[in-house]
């Protein structure tokens, strides 16, 4: 007999934790199922994510955390075999409403990927790209200001202010990732998704990105996927643990790491699997 806790019972167990969210809910998911062809990648995922905070998704490789992250900006729409069921809302509005333009959604929900991917353009043009295509500036002076502010918010301005015409691909790995963050925030999104943003970086560059996350959460709702439990513990206020396509448990980061409800969470955090 399978003695593992029923995931739906677990969600009921965690409901009091949800009720104690101190910030308003920015993203709410209810009974989300994701399929790639006949294979089910996520099963009945329900979670609430508060605004202006860092929420970390943790779990073993292939557990569904990146799949769920990509549901929040509908990146899975680009995969022909992918089908998403259930409800995902931002500010109470269904993001899978057929009337909603995914391009406009992605302007509200920015994404930073695992490997730095600056455009083969100048540092300036990397950051200016989004504001240009979305018509966010009316003059060169306004665009200059957006570029500078975005680079400052990404803690990169002092390092590149004399190199704005140089190629973004010529920067170090950590600088390239901060350039990608500057490019993301240049269009002033409400939510920033980060899919293992430090996995390709050295420890010093990783520390810079983590410091940046702490600063950015004052203005943005941030959701990160990380393979590093230490990173989740350092940067996030809330943590969600995924296993085999199920959201096993979610709560404050301190509760998840020191007093998990589910034995699977305990086993993962203490290194018994994963």
C-alpha positions in Angstrom: 0.0 0.0 0.0 1.2 3.5 -0.8 1.6 5.3 2.5 2.7 8.6 1.1 0.5 11.6 2.1 -2.2 12.5 -0.3 -1.2 15.7 -2.1 -4.7 17.1 -1.8 -4.7 16.4 1.9 -1.3 18.2 2.1 -2.7 21.3 0.4 -5.5 21.3 3.0 -2.9 20.9 5.8 -1.0 23.9 4.4 -4.1 26.2 4.1 -3.5 27.9 7.5 0.0 28.8 6.2 -1.6 30.5 3.1 -3.9 32.4 5.3 -1.0 34.0 7.2 0.5 35.7 4.0 1.3 39.2 5.1 1.4 40.7 1.6 -1.5 40.6 -1.0 -1.5 37.7 -3.3 0.0 38.5 -6.7 -0.1 35.1 -8.4 -2.7 32.4 -7.6 -2.8 28.9 -9.2 -5.6 26.4 -8.7 -5.5 22.8 -9.7 -3.0 23.3 -12.5 -2.2 20.3 -14.6 0.4 20.3 -17.4 0.8 17.6 -20.1 3.5 17.1 -22.7 1.6 14.9 -25.1 0.4 12.0 -23.1 2.9 12.6 -20.3 1.7 14.5 -17.2 4.3 16.9 -15.9 2.3 18.6 -13.1 -0.6 17.4 -11.1 -3.1 19.6 -9.3 -0.7 22.4 -8.3 -2.4 25.1 -6.2 -0.4 27.9 -4.6 -0.6 31.6 -3.8 2.5 33.8 -4.3 2.6 37.2 -2.4 3.6 40.4 -4.1 7.0 42.1 -3.6 8.7 39.1 -2.2 11.0 36.3 -3.3 9.4 32.9 -3.6 11.7 29.9 -4.3 10.7 26.7 -6.1 12.9 23.8 -5.0 13.0 20.1 -5.7 14.9 17.4 -7.6 15.7 17.7 -11.3 12.6 16.9 -13.4 10.1 17.5 -10.6 8.1 20.2 -12.5 9.3 23.4 -10.9 10.6 25.0 -14.1 7.5 23.7 -16.0 5.3 25.6 -13.5 7.5 28.7 -13.7 7.0 28.8 -17.5 3.2 28.5 -17.0 3.2 32.0 -15.3 4.3 33.8 -18.5 2.8 31.2 -20.9 6.2 30.2 -22.3 4.8 26.7 -22.5 2.6 28.1 -25.3 5.6 27.8 -27.6 5.8 24.0 -27.0 3.4 22.3 -29.5 2.8 19.2 -27.4 2.2 21.1 -24.2 -1.3 21.5 -22.7 -2.1 23.5 -19.5 -5.3 22.9 -17.5 -6.5 24.7 -14.4 -6.5 28.3 -13.4 -3.6 30.8 -13.0 -4.4 34.4 -12.1 -2.4 37.5 -11.7 -4.1 40.2 -9.7 -7.3 38.1 -9.9 -7.3 37.9 -13.7 -7.0 34.6 -15.6 -3.8 34.7 -17.7 -5.0 31.9 -20.0 -8.1 33.9 -21.0 -8.2 33.7 -24.8 -8.7 37.4 -25.0 -5.4 38.0 -23.3 -2.4 38.8 -25.6 0.6 36.6 -24.4 3.0 39.3 -25.6 1.4 41.8 -23.3 1.4 39.3 -20.5 5.2 38.8 -21.0 5.7 42.5 -20.7 4.2 42.2 -17.2 6.0 39.0 -16.4 9.7 39.2 -17.2 12.1 36.2 -17.3 15.7 35.6 -16.7 17.1 32.3 -17.8 19.6 29.8 -16.5 22.4 30.8 -19.0 23.0 34.5 -19.6 21.7 35.3 -23.1 22.5 38.9 -24.0 21.6 39.9 -27.5 24.6 40.3 -29.9 24.2 44.1 -29.6 25.7 46.9 -27.5 25.1 47.1 -23.8 22.9 50.1 -24.4 20.9 48.4 -27.1 20.3 45.3 -25.0 18.6 47.4 -22.4 16.9 49.8 -24.8 15.4 46.9 -26.9 12.2 46.4 -24.8 11.4 50.0 -24.2 11.7 50.6 -28.0 9.4 47.8 -29.1 6.9 48.6 -26.4 7.0 52.4 -27.1 7.9 53.3 -23.5 10.0 56.3 -24.4 9.2 59.4 -26.5 12.7 60.7 -27.0 16.4 59.7 -26.9 16.7 61.5 -23.6 13.9 59.4 -22.1 15.4 56.2 -23.5 18.8 57.2 -22.1 17.2 57.6 -18.7 15.5 54.2 -18.8 18.7 52.5 -19.8 20.7 54.2 -17.0 18.0 53.5 -14.3 17.7 49.9 -15.4 21.5 49.4 -15.3 21.6 51.0 -11.8 18.8 48.8 -10.5 20.7 45.8 -11.8 23.9 47.0 -10.0 25.7 47.3 -13.3 25.9 51.0 -14.2 29.2 51.8 -12.5 30.9 48.9 -14.4 29.5 49.6 -17.9 28.8 53.4 -18.0 31.9 54.0 -20.1 31.3 50.9 -22.2 27.7 51.3 -23.3 28.6 50.9 -27.0 30.6 47.7 -26.4 28.9 44.4 -27.1 27.0 42.9 -24.3 28.5 39.5 -25.1 31.9 40.8 -24.2 31.0 41.2 -20.5 31.9 38.5 -17.9 29.3 35.9 -17.1 28.0 37.6 -14.0 27.9 40.9 -15.8 26.0 39.3 -18.6 23.4 37.9 -16.2 23.0 41.4 -14.6 22.6 42.9 -18.1 19.8 40.4 -18.8 18.2 41.4 -15.5 18.5 45.1 -16.5 17.0 44.2 -19.9 14.1 42.5 -18.1 13.3 45.4 -15.7 13.7 48.1 -18.4 10.0 47.5 -19.4 9.0 47.7 -15.8 7.4 44.3 -15.3 5.4 43.5 -12.2 6.8 40.0 -11.8 10.3 38.6 -12.5 10.8 34.9 -13.1 14.3 33.5 -12.7 15.1 30.0 -13.8 18.2 28.9 -12.0 19.8 32.3 -12.7 23.1 31.5 -10.9 23.8 27.9 -11.9 26.3 29.0 -14.6 28.0 31.6 -12.4 31.0 31.5 -10.0 30.4 32.1 -6.3 31.3 35.8 -6.4 28.9 36.5 -9.3 26.3 34.4 -7.5 26.6 36.6 -4.4 26.1 39.7 -6.5 22.9 38.3 -8.1 21.6 37.3 -4.6 22.2 40.8 -3.3 20.4 42.1 -6.3 17.4 39.9 -5.6 17.1 41.3 -2.1 17.1 44.8 -3.6 14.7 44.1 -6.5 12.0 42.5 -4.3 11.2 45.9 -2.9 9.7 46.8 -6.3 9.0 43.4 -8.0 7.4 40.1 -7.2 10.1 37.6 -7.8 9.9 33.8 -8.3 13.0 31.8 -8.6 13.7 28.2 -9.5 16.9 27.0 -7.8 18.7 23.7 -7.4 20.5 25.2 -4.4 18.6 24.9 -1.1 21.2 27.2 0.5 20.3 29.9 -2.1 16.6 29.4 -1.4 17.3 29.8 2.3 19.3 33.0 1.7 17.2 34.9 -0.7 13.5 33.8 -0.4 10.8 34.6 2.1 8.6 31.7 0.9 9.5 28.3 -0.5 7.5 25.7 -2.5 8.8 22.1 -2.7 8.0 20.1 -5.8 8.4 16.3 -6.2 7.4 14.1 -9.1 5.1 16.8 -10.6 3.3 17.5 -7.3 3.6 20.6 -5.1 4.2 18.8 -1.9 4.4 21.7 0.5 4.6 25.5 0.5 5.1 28.0 3.3 7.5 30.5 4.8 11.1 29.6 4.0 12.0 29.3 7.7 9.1 26.8 8.2 9.9 24.7 5.2 13.5 24.4 6.2 13.1 24.0 10.0 9.7 22.5 10.5 8.4 20.8 7.3 5.0 19.1 7.5 5.6 16.4 4.9 8.2 13.6 5.3 9.2 14.0 1.6 10.2 17.6 2.3 12.2 16.6 5.3 13.9 13.8 3.4 14.9 16.2 0.5 16.1 19.0 2.8 18.2 16.6 4.8 19.7 15.0 1.7 18.1 11.6 1.8 17.2 12.0 -1.9 17.5 14.5 -4.7 
